[in-house]
Amino acid sequence: MIPKMAISNTDPTQLDPIHALKDEFRSHLNTFYSRLKLAPPYESVEKALRALTTAVHALPKEEQLRIIADSAARWEQFAHAFHTSGLAKKHRGIIAGLARHRSALDLPAEYDHFLNLFTT
């Protein structure tokens, strides 16, 4: 039997790396909307998290591990989930306007993966 203390100190992201990927995506979504000073569309955010989880779970384990280890591959998955969930349609006019003045935004370059969905 596993002592209670060992269970409570177990990091769930170590048991499920996809959980860590989902947490990272949620963090990026929070940063994206907070830096744009917009309320995140919560239902669509949850839909995006489900889309990411579903897409990554459907991949072979080797591909999952590659994505988790590769920042560019993670952002590709994040952008795909952002798009398929409909997040790119929410606040579209506001974000498209902000994206046209990219240099004025307080966002790291990686967030262009999201911003580009509003300018295409």
MOPAC internal coordinates of N, CA, C and O (Angstrom, degrees):
PM7 1SCF
backbone

  N    0.0000 0     0.00 0     0.00 0    0    0    0
  C    1.4423 1     0.00 0     0.00 0    1    0    0
  C    1.5277 1   108.67 1     0.00 0    2    1    0
  O    1.2310 1   120.77 1   -40.95 1    3    2    1
  N    1.3405 1   116.13 1   139.05 1    3    2    1
  C    1.4640 1   122.30 1   179.62 1    5    3    2
  C    1.5159 1   108.98 1   -84.07 1    6    5    3
  O    1.2310 1   120.26 1   -50.90 1    7    6    5
  N    1.3362 1   117.11 1   129.10 1    7    6    5
  C    1.4631 1   118.92 1   177.44 1    9    7    6
  C    1.5265 1   110.99 1   -61.22 1   10    9    7
  O    1.2310 1   120.88 1   -32.41 1   11   10    9
  N    1.3286 1   115.92 1   147.59 1   11   10    9
  C    1.4631 1   121.42 1  -179.62 1   13   11   10
  C    1.5209 1   111.97 1   -55.60 1   14   13   11
  O    1.2310 1   120.08 1   139.37 1   15   14   13
  N    1.3051 1   117.45 1   -40.63 1   15   14   13
  C    1.4452 1   121.12 1  -177.58 1   17   15   14
  C    1.5296 1   111.10 1   -60.38 1   18   17   15
  O    1.2310 1   119.75 1   142.35 1   19   18   17
  N    1.3287 1   118.08 1   -37.65 1   19   18   17
  C    1.4536 1   121.60 1  -179.81 1   21   19   18
  C    1.5244 1   110.61 1   -66.40 1   22   21   19
  O    1.2310 1   120.02 1   143.60 1   23   22   21
  N    1.3077 1   117.56 1   -36.40 1   23   22   21
  C    1.4552 1   120.79 1   179.44 1   25   23   22
  C    1.5251 1   110.50 1   -68.89 1   26   25   23
  O    1.2310 1   119.75 1   135.62 1   27   26   25
  N    1.2986 1   118.07 1   -44.38 1   27   26   25
  C    1.4617 1   120.52 1  -176.60 1   29   27   26
  C    1.5254 1   112.19 1   -68.43 1   30   29   27
  O    1.2310 1   119.49 1   154.92 1   31   30   29
  N    1.3256 1   118.59 1   -25.08 1   31   30   29
  C    1.4523 1   121.71 1   179.94 1   33   31   30
  C    1.5240 1   112.66 1   -91.24 1   34   33   31
  O    1.2310 1   119.75 1   178.13 1   35   34   33
  N    1.3111 1   118.08 1    -1.87 1   35   34   33
  C    1.4471 1   121.74 1  -179.26 1   37   35   34
  C    1.5211 1   109.30 1   -75.43 1   38   37   35
  O    1.2310 1   121.19 1   -51.34 1   39   38   37
  N    1.3197 1   115.34 1   128.66 1   39   38   37
  C    1.4603 1   121.50 1   178.20 1   41   39   38
  C    1.5265 1   108.13 1   -84.88 1   42   41   39
  O    1.2310 1   119.56 1   -62.32 1   43   42   41
  N    1.3472 1   118.44 1   117.68 1   43   42   41
  C    1.4619 1   120.29 1  -177.51 1   45   43   42
  C    1.5247 1   112.72 1   -62.11 1   46   45   43
  O    1.2310 1   119.33 1   154.57 1   47   46   45
  N    1.3365 1   118.89 1   -25.43 1   47   46   45
  C    1.4530 1   120.44 1   179.45 1   49   47   46
  C    1.5265 1   111.38 1   -69.71 1   50   49   47
  O    1.2310 1   120.23 1   155.00 1   51   50   49
  N    1.3402 1   117.17 1   -25.00 1   51   50   49
  C    1.4557 1   119.35 1   176.26 1   53   51   50
  C    1.5223 1   110.30 1   -73.92 1   54   53   51
  O    1.2310 1   120.22 1   150.64 1   55   54   53
  N    1.3192 1   117.19 1   -29.36 1   55   54   53
  C    1.4504 1   121.13 1   179.07 1   57   55   54
  C    1.5251 1   110.78 1   -80.03 1   58   57   55
  O    1.2310 1   119.57 1   147.64 1   59   58   57
  N    1.3025 1   118.42 1   -32.36 1   59   58   57
  C    1.4527 1   123.22 1  -177.12 1   61   59   58
  C    1.5204 1   109.29 1  -137.47 1   62   61   59
  O    1.2310 1   120.03 1   -82.11 1   63   62   61
  N    1.3374 1   117.54 1    97.89 1   63   62   61
  C    1.4595 1   119.77 1  -178.39 1   65   63   62
  C    1.5312 1   112.57 1   -62.71 1   66   65   63
  O    1.2310 1   119.75 1   156.25 1   67   66   65
  N    1.3237 1   118.08 1   -23.75 1   67   66   65
  C    1.4580 1   120.41 1   178.12 1   69   67   66
  C    1.5261 1   109.74 1   -68.24 1   70   69   67
  O    1.2310 1   120.54 1   149.90 1   71   70   69
  N    1.3183 1   116.57 1   -30.10 1   71   70   69
  C    1.4718 1   120.76 1   175.16 1   73   71   70
  C    1.5349 1   109.25 1   -62.47 1   74   73   71
  O    1.2310 1   120.67 1   140.10 1   75   74   73
  N    1.3174 1   116.32 1   -39.90 1   75   74   73
  C    1.4689 1   120.40 1   178.05 1   77   75   74
  C    1.5290 1   110.21 1   -65.21 1   78   77   75
  O    1.2310 1   120.19 1   140.72 1   79   78   77
  N    1.3111 1   117.25 1   -39.28 1   79   78   77
  C    1.4593 1   121.98 1   178.02 1   81   79   78
  C    1.5271 1   110.54 1   -63.23 1   82   81   79
  O    1.2310 1   120.96 1   136.59 1   83   82   81
  N    1.3126 1   115.77 1   -43.41 1   83   82   81
  C    1.4682 1   121.53 1   178.33 1   85   83   82
  C    1.5333 1   110.49 1   -63.58 1   86   85   83
  O    1.2310 1   120.45 1   137.54 1   87   86   85
  N    1.3162 1   116.75 1   -42.46 1   87   86   85
  C    1.4726 1   120.72 1   178.12 1   89   87   86
  C    1.5273 1   111.44 1   -63.83 1   90   89   87
  O    1.2310 1   120.72 1   139.76 1   91   90   89
  N    1.3315 1   116.23 1   -40.24 1   91   90   89
  C    1.4661 1   119.83 1   178.77 1   93   91   90
  C    1.5329 1   109.89 1   -64.01 1   94   93   91
  O    1.2310 1   120.42 1   136.97 1   95   94   93
  N    1.3309 1   116.80 1   -43.03 1   95   94   93
  C    1.4637 1   120.99 1   179.17 1   97   95   94
  C    1.5267 1   110.49 1   -61.93 1   98   97   95
  O    1.2310 1   120.36 1   135.11 1   99   98   97
  N    1.3128 1   116.91 1   -44.89 1   99   98   97
  C    1.4731 1   120.68 1   178.57 1  101   99   98
  C    1.5366 1   110.12 1   -59.23 1  102  101   99
  O    1.2310 1   120.57 1   138.00 1  103  102  101
  N    1.3126 1   116.52 1   -42.00 1  103  102  101
  C    1.4639 1   121.06 1   179.26 1  105  103  102
  C    1.5340 1   110.58 1   -62.90 1  106  105  103
  O    1.2310 1   120.20 1   136.71 1  107  106  105
  N    1.3229 1   117.22 1   -43.29 1  107  106  105
  C    1.4645 1   120.64 1   178.68 1  109  107  106
  C    1.5300 1   111.30 1   -64.71 1  110  109  107
  O    1.2310 1   120.47 1   141.27 1  111  110  109
  N    1.3224 1   116.72 1   -38.73 1  111  110  109
  C    1.4673 1   119.49 1   177.86 1  113  111  110
  C    1.5307 1   110.42 1   -64.72 1  114  113  111
  O    1.2310 1   120.51 1   138.04 1  115  114  113
  N    1.3175 1   116.63 1   -41.96 1  115  114  113
  C    1.4682 1   120.26 1   177.85 1  117  115  114
  C    1.5255 1   110.79 1   -61.76 1  118  117  115
  O    1.2310 1   120.42 1   136.03 1  119  118  117
  N    1.3202 1   116.81 1   -43.97 1  119  118  117
  C    1.4631 1   121.31 1   178.68 1  121  119  118
  C    1.5202 1   110.42 1   -63.14 1  122  121  119
  O    1.2310 1   120.51 1   134.08 1  123  122  121
  N    1.3202 1   116.63 1   -45.92 1  123  122  121
  C    1.4644 1   122.01 1  -178.62 1  125  123  122
  C    1.5264 1   110.98 1   -55.75 1  126  125  123
  O    1.2310 1   120.64 1   125.93 1  127  126  125
  N    1.3116 1   116.38 1   -54.07 1  127  126  125
  C    1.4657 1   119.46 1  -176.86 1  129  127  126
  C    1.5287 1   112.41 1   -71.03 1  130  129  127
  O    1.2310 1   119.96 1   143.09 1  131  130  129
  N    1.3134 1   117.69 1   -36.91 1  131  130  129
  C    1.4708 1   118.19 1  -178.93 1  133  131  130
  C    1.5227 1   111.30 1   -69.08 1  134  133  131
  O    1.2310 1   119.81 1   142.30 1  135  134  133
  N    1.3182 1   117.97 1   -37.70 1  135  134  133
  C    1.4708 1   119.75 1   179.42 1  137  135  134
  C    1.5193 1   112.02 1   -72.14 1  138  137  135
  O    1.2310 1   120.67 1   154.85 1  139  138  137
  N    1.3397 1   116.32 1   -25.15 1  139  138  137
  C    1.4679 1   119.82 1   174.89 1  141  139  138
  C    1.5210 1   111.50 1   -85.75 1  142  141  139
  O    1.2310 1   121.66 1   176.30 1  143  142  141
  N    1.3406 1   114.42 1    -3.70 1  143  142  141
  C    1.4699 1   122.20 1  -179.73 1  145  143  142
  C    1.5342 1   111.59 1    60.20 1  146  145  143
  O    1.2310 1   121.56 1  -136.51 1  147  146  145
  N    1.3344 1   114.62 1    43.49 1  147  146  145
  C    1.4614 1   121.73 1   178.70 1  149  147  146
  C    1.5229 1   109.24 1  -124.37 1  150  149  147
  O    1.2310 1   121.21 1   -32.00 1  151  150  149
  N    1.3200 1   115.28 1   148.00 1  151  150  149
  C    1.4622 1   119.84 1   174.34 1  153  151  150
  C    1.5245 1   107.57 1   -76.63 1  154  153  151
  O    1.2310 1   120.10 1   -51.35 1  155  154  153
  N    1.3162 1   117.41 1   128.65 1  155  154  153
  C    1.4654 1   118.56 1   178.28 1  157  155  154
  C    1.5224 1   110.66 1   -67.35 1  158  157  155
  O    1.2310 1   120.30 1   -39.56 1  159  158  157
  N    1.3295 1   117.03 1   140.44 1  159  158  157
  C    1.4635 1   119.78 1   175.51 1  161  159  158
  C    1.5354 1   108.21 1   -75.29 1  162  161  159
  O    1.2310 1   120.65 1   -86.24 1  163  162  161
  N    1.3180 1   116.37 1    93.76 1  163  162  161
  C    1.4595 1   122.28 1  -167.17 1  165  163  162
  C    1.5239 1   114.29 1   -55.14 1  166  165  163
  O    1.2310 1   119.74 1   138.26 1  167  166  165
  N    1.3199 1   118.11 1   -41.74 1  167  166  165
  C    1.4635 1   119.65 1  -179.59 1  169  167  166
  C    1.5312 1   110.66 1   -63.17 1  170  169  167
  O    1.2310 1   120.53 1   138.42 1  171  170  169
  N    1.3215 1   116.58 1   -41.58 1  171  170  169
  C    1.4620 1   120.49 1   178.73 1  173  171  170
  C    1.5277 1   111.73 1   -70.98 1  174  173  171
  O    1.2310 1   120.08 1   147.58 1  175  174  173
  N    1.3191 1   117.44 1   -32.42 1  175  174  173
  C    1.4711 1   120.05 1   175.34 1  177  175  174
  C    1.5271 1   109.56 1   -62.83 1  178  177  175
  O    1.2310 1   120.50 1   134.66 1  179  178  177
  N    1.3196 1   116.65 1   -45.34 1  179  178  177
  C    1.4683 1   119.67 1   178.51 1  181  179  178
  C    1.5223 1   110.86 1   -63.92 1  182  181  179
  O    1.2310 1   120.64 1   142.31 1  183  182  181
  N    1.3283 1   116.39 1   -37.69 1  183  182  181
  C    1.4663 1   120.76 1   177.66 1  185  183  182
  C    1.5384 1   109.87 1   -64.23 1  186  185  183
  O    1.2310 1   120.33 1   140.31 1  187  186  185
  N    1.3316 1   116.98 1   -39.69 1  187  186  185
  C    1.4665 1   121.25 1   178.26 1  189  187  186
  C    1.5267 1   111.11 1   -64.66 1  190  189  187
  O    1.2310 1   120.33 1   139.54 1  191  190  189
  N    1.3196 1   116.98 1   -40.46 1  191  190  189
  C    1.4677 1   120.57 1   178.21 1  193  191  190
  C    1.5233 1   110.59 1   -64.32 1  194  193  191
  O    1.2310 1   120.69 1   139.09 1  195  194  193
  N    1.3313 1   116.30 1   -40.91 1  195  194  193
  C    1.4771 1   119.57 1   176.78 1  197  195  194
  C    1.5265 1   110.97 1   -65.73 1  198  197  195
  O    1.2310 1   120.15 1   139.62 1  199  198  197
  N    1.3341 1   117.33 1   -40.38 1  199  198  197
  C    1.4648 1   121.46 1   179.31 1  201  199  198
  C    1.5287 1   110.52 1   -61.75 1  202  201  199
  O    1.2310 1   120.57 1   136.71 1  203  202  201
  N    1.3240 1   116.51 1   -43.29 1  203  202  201
  C    1.4670 1   120.51 1   178.37 1  205  203  202
  C    1.5233 1   110.58 1   -62.05 1  206  205  203
  O    1.2310 1   120.80 1   131.32 1  207  206  205
  N    1.3175 1   116.07 1   -48.68 1  207  206  205
  C    1.4668 1   120.78 1  -178.11 1  209  207  206
  C    1.5203 1   110.56 1   -60.63 1  210  209  207
  O    1.2310 1   120.30 1   134.16 1  211  210  209
  N    1.3217 1   117.03 1   -45.84 1  211  210  209
  C    1.4625 1   121.44 1  -179.20 1  213  211  210
  C    1.5220 1   111.14 1   -62.54 1  214  213  211
  O    1.2310 1   120.55 1   134.39 1  215  214  213
  N    1.3303 1   116.56 1   -45.61 1  215  214  213
  C    1.4659 1   120.69 1  -178.58 1  217  215  214
  C    1.5234 1   111.71 1   -63.22 1  218  217  215
  O    1.2310 1   120.50 1   135.89 1  219  218  217
  N    1.3143 1   116.64 1   -44.11 1  219  218  217
  C    1.4692 1   119.69 1  -176.95 1  221  219  218
  C    1.5259 1   111.04 1   -72.85 1  222  221  219
  O    1.2310 1   120.23 1   141.56 1  223  222  221
  N    1.3302 1   117.17 1   -38.44 1  223  222  221
  C    1.4678 1   119.54 1   177.85 1  225  223  222
  C    1.5283 1   111.82 1   -62.59 1  226  225  223
  O    1.2310 1   120.01 1   151.41 1  227  226  225
  N    1.3246 1   117.58 1   -28.59 1  227  226  225
  C    1.4679 1   121.49 1  -178.31 1  229  227  226
  C    1.5298 1   112.52 1   -75.19 1  230  229  227
  O    1.2310 1   120.37 1   165.73 1  231  230  229
  N    1.3138 1   116.90 1   -14.27 1  231  230  229
  C    1.4651 1   121.10 1  -178.21 1  233  231  230
  C    1.5193 1   111.45 1   -83.58 1  234  233  231
  O    1.2310 1   120.62 1   -24.97 1  235  234  233
  N    1.3432 1   116.43 1   155.03 1  235  234  233
  C    1.4678 1   119.25 1   173.80 1  237  235  234
  C    1.5336 1   110.24 1   -60.74 1  238  237  235
  O    1.2310 1   120.80 1   -27.99 1  239  238  237
  N    1.3133 1   116.08 1   152.01 1  239  238  237
  C    1.4667 1   122.12 1  -176.73 1  241  239  238
  C    1.5337 1   111.95 1   -55.08 1  242  241  239
  O    1.2310 1   120.08 1   141.02 1  243  242  241
  N    1.3200 1   117.45 1   -38.98 1  243  242  241
  C    1.4688 1   120.94 1   179.58 1  245  243  242
  C    1.5289 1   110.75 1   -61.73 1  246  245  243
  O    1.2310 1   120.57 1   138.44 1  247  246  245
  N    1.3356 1   116.51 1   -41.56 1  247  246  245
  C    1.4644 1   121.20 1   179.27 1  249  247  246
  C    1.5229 1   110.32 1   -68.39 1  250  249  247
  O    1.2310 1   119.97 1   141.04 1  251  250  249
  N    1.3133 1   117.66 1   -38.96 1  251  250  249
  C    1.4613 1   121.22 1   176.66 1  253  251  250
  C    1.5259 1   110.33 1   -58.63 1  254  253  251
  O    1.2310 1   120.97 1   133.61 1  255  254  253
  N    1.3203 1   115.75 1   -46.39 1  255  254  253
  C    1.4703 1   120.17 1  -179.26 1  257  255  254
  C    1.5219 1   111.36 1   -65.27 1  258  257  255
  O    1.2310 1   120.34 1   143.56 1  259  258  257
  N    1.3338 1   116.96 1   -36.44 1  259  258  257
  C    1.4662 1   120.80 1   177.87 1  261  259  258
  C    1.5299 1   109.95 1   -64.14 1  262  261  259
  O    1.2310 1   120.47 1   136.22 1  263  262  261
  N    1.3133 1   116.70 1   -43.78 1  263  262  261
  C    1.4661 1   120.94 1   179.98 1  265  263  262
  C    1.5225 1   110.61 1   -63.15 1  266  265  263
  O    1.2310 1   120.78 1   135.24 1  267  266  265
  N    1.3010 1   116.12 1   -44.76 1  267  266  265
  C    1.4633 1   120.48 1  -179.14 1  269  267  266
  C    1.5301 1   111.12 1   -62.60 1  270  269  267
  O    1.2310 1   120.54 1   146.70 1  271  270  269
  N    1.3297 1   116.58 1   -33.30 1  271  270  269
  C    1.4609 1   120.89 1  -177.70 1  273  271  270
  C    1.5349 1   113.49 1   -86.56 1  274  273  271
  O    1.2310 1   119.58 1   165.45 1  275  274  273
  N    1.3280 1   118.40 1   -14.55 1  275  274  273
  C    1.4628 1   122.26 1  -172.31 1  277  275  274
  C    1.5357 1   110.70 1  -116.46 1  278  277  275
  O    1.2310 1   120.59 1   -66.59 1  279  278  277
  N    1.3130 1   116.48 1   113.41 1  279  278  277
  C    1.4706 1   121.67 1  -177.64 1  281  279  278
  C    1.5253 1   112.10 1   -57.91 1  282  281  279
  O    1.2310 1   119.82 1   136.52 1  283  282  281
  N    1.3248 1   117.96 1   -43.48 1  283  282  281
  C    1.4736 1   120.91 1  -179.32 1  285  283  282
  C    1.5259 1   110.64 1   -63.15 1  286  285  283
  O    1.2310 1   120.21 1   139.85 1  287  286  285
  N    1.3200 1   117.21 1   -40.15 1  287  286  285
  C    1.4712 1   120.94 1   178.60 1  289  287  286
  C    1.5265 1   110.74 1   -67.49 1  290  289  287
  O    1.2310 1   120.32 1   142.06 1  291  290  289
  N    1.3332 1   116.99 1   -37.94 1  291  290  289
  C    1.4713 1   119.89 1   176.74 1  293  291  290
  C    1.5219 1   110.56 1   -61.59 1  294  293  291
  O    1.2310 1   120.32 1   132.64 1  295  294  293
  N    1.3383 1   117.00 1   -47.36 1  295  294  293
  C    1.4573 1   120.43 1  -178.91 1  297  295  294
  C    1.5284 1   111.55 1   -64.54 1  298  297  295
  O    1.2310 1   120.46 1   147.28 1  299  298  297
  N    1.3108 1   116.73 1   -32.72 1  299  298  297
  C    1.4671 1   119.85 1   175.61 1  301  299  298
  C    1.5298 1   109.85 1   -63.34 1  302  301  299
  O    1.2310 1   120.47 1   136.15 1  303  302  301
  N    1.3235 1   116.70 1   -43.85 1  303  302  301
  C    1.4633 1   121.09 1   177.31 1  305  303  302
  C    1.5288 1   111.21 1   -65.86 1  306  305  303
  O    1.2310 1   120.30 1   139.26 1  307  306  305
  N    1.3290 1   117.04 1   -40.74 1  307  306  305
  C    1.4700 1   120.98 1   179.04 1  309  307  306
  C    1.5354 1   109.98 1   -61.48 1  310  309  307
  O    1.2310 1   120.39 1   134.30 1  311  310  309
  N    1.3407 1   116.86 1   -45.70 1  311  310  309
  C    1.4691 1   120.75 1  -179.19 1  313  311  310
  C    1.5223 1   110.75 1   -63.89 1  314  313  311
  O    1.2310 1   120.70 1   140.21 1  315  314  313
  N    1.3265 1   116.28 1   -39.79 1  315  314  313
  C    1.4703 1   119.81 1   179.05 1  317  315  314
  C    1.5270 1   110.46 1   -63.55 1  318  317  315
  O    1.2310 1   120.05 1   134.89 1  319  318  317
  N    1.3108 1   117.51 1   -45.11 1  319  318  317
  C    1.4703 1   121.24 1   178.94 1  321  319  318
  C    1.5243 1   110.38 1   -65.78 1  322  321  319
  O    1.2310 1   120.30 1   141.57 1  323  322  321
  N    1.3182 1   117.03 1   -38.43 1  323  322  321
  C    1.4681 1   122.21 1   177.85 1  325  323  322
  C    1.5255 1   109.41 1   -58.95 1  326  325  323
  O    1.2310 1   120.88 1   134.62 1  327  326  325
  N    1.3269 1   115.92 1   -45.38 1  327  326  325
  C    1.4590 1   121.20 1  -178.75 1  329  327  326
  C    1.5302 1   112.17 1   -69.83 1  330  329  327
  O    1.2310 1   120.25 1   129.05 1  331  330  329
  N    1.3368 1   117.13 1   -50.95 1  331  330  329
  C    1.4729 1   120.14 1  -174.81 1  333  331  330
  C    1.5208 1   112.51 1   -66.61 1  334  333  331
  O    1.2310 1   119.87 1   155.60 1  335  334  333
  N    1.3131 1   117.86 1   -24.40 1  335  334  333
  C    1.4623 1   120.94 1  -179.17 1  337  335  334
  C    1.5265 1   112.82 1   -79.07 1  338  337  335
  O    1.2310 1   120.66 1   165.79 1  339  338  337
  N    1.3171 1   116.34 1   -14.21 1  339  338  337
  C    1.4508 1   120.12 1  -177.23 1  341  339  338
  C    1.5173 1   114.07 1    93.74 1  342  341  339
  O    1.2310 1   120.02 1  -178.23 1  343  342  341
  N    1.3330 1   117.56 1     1.77 1  343  342  341
  C    1.4705 1   119.52 1   179.45 1  345  343  342
  C    1.5288 1   111.71 1   -59.97 1  346  345  343
  O    1.2310 1   120.32 1   149.48 1  347  346  345
  N    1.3278 1   117.00 1   -30.52 1  347  346  345
  C    1.4621 1   120.29 1  -178.78 1  349  347  346
  C    1.5303 1   112.04 1   -71.11 1  350  349  347
  O    1.2310 1   120.32 1   172.69 1  351  350  349
  N    1.3307 1   117.00 1    -7.31 1  351  350  349
  C    1.4716 1   120.89 1   177.54 1  353  351  350
  C    1.5301 1   111.79 1  -100.62 1  354  353  351
  O    1.2310 1   120.61 1   165.66 1  355  354  353
  N    1.3089 1   116.43 1   -14.34 1  355  354  353
  C    1.4650 1   120.96 1  -179.35 1  357  355  354
  C    1.5223 1   109.75 1   -85.99 1  358  357  355
  O    1.2310 1   120.16 1   -43.03 1  359  358  357
  N    1.3169 1   117.30 1   136.97 1  359  358  357
  C    1.4736 1   123.32 1  -178.22 1  361  359  358
  C    1.5312 1   110.69 1    56.48 1  362  361  359
  O    1.2310 1   120.38 1  -153.07 1  363  362  361
  N    1.3334 1   116.87 1    26.93 1  363  362  361
  C    1.4622 1   121.17 1  -171.38 1  365  363  362
  C    1.5299 1   112.75 1   -55.14 1  366  365  363
  O    1.2310 1   119.76 1   130.24 1  367  366  365
  N    1.3138 1   118.06 1   -49.76 1  367  366  365
  C    1.4661 1   120.51 1  -177.81 1  369  367  366
  C    1.5146 1   112.49 1   -62.38 1  370  369  367
  O    1.2310 1   121.00 1   136.11 1  371  370  369
  N    1.3111 1   115.70 1   -43.89 1  371  370  369
  C    1.4681 1   120.63 1  -178.68 1  373  371  370
  C    1.5268 1   110.31 1   -64.64 1  374  373  371
  O    1.2310 1   120.78 1   130.76 1  375  374  373
  N    1.3401 1   116.11 1   -49.24 1  375  374  373
  C    1.4704 1   119.41 1  -176.24 1  377  375  374
  C    1.5226 1   111.01 1   -69.61 1  378  377  375
  O    1.2310 1   119.66 1   143.26 1  379  378  377
  N    1.3315 1   118.25 1   -36.74 1  379  378  377
  C    1.4676 1   120.31 1   177.35 1  381  379  378
  C    1.5316 1   109.96 1   -60.60 1  382  381  379
  O    1.2310 1   120.62 1   138.99 1  383  382  381
  N    1.3323 1   116.42 1   -41.01 1  383  382  381
  C    1.4577 1   120.22 1   177.25 1  385  383  382
  C    1.5161 1   112.24 1   -63.59 1  386  385  383
  O    1.2310 1   120.83 1   137.38 1  387  386  385
  N    1.3148 1   116.02 1   -42.62 1  387  386  385
  C    1.4643 1   120.42 1   178.43 1  389  387  386
  C    1.5306 1   110.92 1   -66.15 1  390  389  387
  O    1.2310 1   120.51 1   141.12 1  391  390  389
  N    1.3332 1   116.63 1   -38.88 1  391  390  389
  C    1.4700 1   121.08 1  -177.82 1  393  391  390
  C    1.5250 1   111.41 1   -65.71 1  394  393  391
  O    1.2310 1   120.22 1   151.71 1  395  394  393
  N    1.3238 1   117.18 1   -28.29 1  395  394  393
  C    1.4784 1   120.03 1   178.61 1  397  395  394
  C    1.5254 1   110.97 1   -66.92 1  398  397  395
  O    1.2310 1   120.37 1   158.50 1  399  398  397
  N    1.3153 1   116.89 1   -21.50 1  399  398  397
  C    1.4662 1   122.07 1   178.44 1  401  399  398
  C    1.5307 1   108.30 1  -115.30 1  402  401  399
  O    1.2310 1   121.38 1  -126.62 1  403  402  401
  N    1.3160 1   114.97 1    53.38 1  403  402  401
  C    1.4726 1   123.15 1  -173.38 1  405  403  402
  C    1.5189 1   112.70 1   -51.96 1  406  405  403
  O    1.2310 1   120.08 1   140.33 1  407  406  405
  N    1.3193 1   117.45 1   -39.67 1  407  406  405
  C    1.4644 1   120.26 1  -175.72 1  409  407  406
  C    1.5276 1   112.25 1   -63.75 1  410  409  407
  O    1.2310 1   119.99 1   158.37 1  411  410  409
  N    1.3140 1   117.62 1   -21.63 1  411  410  409
  C    1.4658 1   121.06 1  -179.63 1  413  411  410
  C    1.5348 1   112.37 1   -85.49 1  414  413  411
  O    1.2310 1   120.32 1   171.63 1  415  414  413
  N    1.3231 1   117.00 1    -8.37 1  415  414  413
  C    1.4613 1   120.01 1  -177.50 1  417  415  414
  C    1.5243 1   111.29 1   -86.16 1  418  417  415
  O    1.2310 1   121.13 1   -36.31 1  419  418  417
  N    1.2980 1   115.44 1   143.69 1  419  418  417
  C    1.4652 1   122.31 1   179.07 1  421  419  418
  C    1.5324 1   109.31 1   -94.00 1  422  421  419
  O    1.2310 1   121.40 1  -119.08 1  423  422  421
  N    1.3439 1   114.93 1    60.92 1  423  422  421
  C    1.4659 1   120.04 1  -179.24 1  425  423  422
  C    1.5246 1   109.84 1  -131.92 1  426  425  423
  O    1.2310 1   120.31 1   -41.95 1  427  426  425
  N    1.3283 1   117.01 1   138.05 1  427  426  425
  C    1.4620 1   119.42 1   174.33 1  429  427  426
  C    1.5365 1   110.57 1   -62.19 1  430  429  427
  O    1.2310 1   120.47 1   -20.89 1  431  430  429
  N    1.3036 1   116.71 1   159.11 1  431  430  429
  C    1.4681 1   122.75 1  -176.42 1  433  431  430
  C    1.5316 1   113.10 1   -57.95 1  434  433  431
  O    1.2310 1   119.87 1   151.43 1  435  434  433
  N    1.3359 1   117.85 1   -28.57 1  435  434  433
  C    1.4643 1   120.69 1  -179.04 1  437  435  434
  C    1.5264 1   111.52 1   -59.38 1  438  437  435
  O    1.2310 1   120.35 1   152.41 1  439  438  437
  N    1.3179 1   116.94 1   -27.59 1  439  438  437
  C    1.4604 1   120.73 1  -177.88 1  441  439  438
  C    1.5269 1   112.70 1   -73.30 1  442  441  439
  O    1.2310 1   120.69 1   173.70 1  443  442  441
  N    1.3321 1   116.29 1    -6.30 1  443  442  441
  C    1.4587 1   119.76 1   172.99 1  445  443  442
  C    1.5271 1   110.33 1   -61.89 1  446  445  443
  O    1.2310 1   120.24 1   155.25 1  447  446  445
  N    1.3334 1   117.15 1   -24.75 1  447  446  445
  C    1.4680 1   120.49 1   175.35 1  449  447  446
  C    1.5293 1   110.54 1   -57.84 1  450  449  447
  O    1.2310 1   120.39 1   144.22 1  451  450  449
  N    1.3096 1   116.87 1   -35.78 1  451  450  449
  C    1.4649 1   120.93 1   177.28 1  453  451  450
  C    1.5300 1   110.51 1   -83.61 1  454  453  451
  O    1.2310 1   120.77 1   132.65 1  455  454  453
  N    1.3273 1   116.14 1   -47.35 1  455  454  453
  C    1.4761 1   120.62 1  -176.72 1  457  455  454
  C    1.5216 1   112.33 1   -58.64 1  458  457  455
  O    1.2310 1   120.40 1   141.60 1  459  458  457
  N    1.3177 1   116.84 1   -38.40 1  459  458  457
  C    1.4556 1   120.89 1  -178.73 1  461  459  458
  C    1.5316 1   111.70 1   -61.02 1  462  461  459
  O    1.2310 1   119.91 1   152.99 1  463  462  461
  N    1.3046 1   117.77 1   -27.01 1  463  462  461
  C    1.4546 1   120.77 1   178.67 1  465  463  462
  C    1.5231 1   111.92 1   -68.92 1  466  465  463
  O    1.2310 1   120.12 1   161.69 1  467  466  465
  N    1.3155 1   117.38 1   -18.31 1  467  466  465
  C    1.4583 1   121.83 1   179.69 1  469  467  466
  C    1.5270 1   112.31 1   -93.81 1  470  469  467
  O    1.2310 1   120.19 1   167.85 1  471  470  469
  N    1.3253 1   117.23 1   -12.15 1  471  470  469
  C    1.4621 1   120.26 1  -176.81 1  473  471  470
  C    1.5218 1   112.30 1  -108.76 1  474  473  471
  O    1.2310 1   120.04 1  -178.91 1  475  474  473
  N    1.3116 1   117.52 1     1.09 1  475  474  473
  C    1.4752 1   120.41 1  -179.96 1  477  475  474
  C    1.5003 1   111.34 1  -103.93 1  478  477  475
  O    1.2310 1   120.10 1   180.00 1  479  478  477

